């Protein structure tokens, strides 16, 4: 699929994202729309616009689109189609998944166990649960960002209503020990919600979950489509007023064209996932190797490639702030993100880097979209040392 | 380690965001003799991560932190030859 991603928002032949010699390296925020998603979206806007709950011909066509999409996602997740619903985002999937599990298990207790490095949507949901009278344990991580599975298991109690763990960390790419935590949760009779937003379509879905959430725009689908998969044993109960759509698990009229596009993209990227992961992993190794040779740059995450996502690498540059790095790399044509927050509006360091206990400022996250060319990575690596040195020179911290 | 150690030099970085506290530390660690202690006074939460991380990168000895009425003091002992 190497050239497939050349079908960008500017039309066929135009590179995705930035012009010239640059490249888009922020797939962990959102992946450019996959060409298969784009084609499916356009087709489904024409034949999937009607209300899929109605009985006439146009409605049946929309229903067929929706059913087919649900079957594709269910097959990738190895569940029944009835277990899959499509909320409006990954965040909404998390909010519904967490609140619904807590509600369904309220008789058992109100204790929630999750990790300190989850997506903010999970941590905010946990805070809301605590504010409403529930109790929360946040399990810590090691310096590579990996959750301590023994501590997680030890935090499970008879009154634990839900355990919640990401499949992989969104800031440093560390794969979490989902299988070990799932085994502990199963033994304790606690449902496990896995936030697979960063890994679905990249690496195999870990088994053992009761509830799984994901977000289509992370795998090349359009925005506005989340995934909430609920196995029966989760005893999930909707935290919302009664709704007729999506089995009562997600509110409102389904976005059929986008759901169809999302599923088509998922099928496409899943078919390609192993080969593309291997290819991108080699590029990430190259970035890690070169970044580590830049003076006073610390590369984060596990050194073992088998312990992290294949397409994501994060490093911190001593004495620099992340925002300047992002701006300067943008001027050079490269779109990256920074998890650090030395800005006026957010005075806390990244909660992930804080939990890892590593250098928090001057942070750069590079996450490669599918189809990233080796040449684009090499061009990035050619400018990176100069950008870092120039910024240090301008800040008067060179040689400190 | 008993805190607070007897700091030879205190760097007041209150109100300054990361990475300013460790830049000040890097600029002034040489102002004390090996074995002496520099205190970095900061109200930036990131200093709790960055001061120990800087010490590790530079081979300096991080001694610990202590709450102050305003901010936190982070103590670093200058290491001979580092």
Interface residues (C-beta under 8 A of the other chain):
Chain A: X296 X298 X318 X319 X320 X321 X340 X342 X343 X344 X347 X348 X349 X353 X354 X357 X358 X359 X360 X361 X362 X395 X397 X400
Chain B: X17 X18 X19 X22 X23 X26 X27 X44 X45 X46 X48 X49 X50 X52 X53 X54 X57
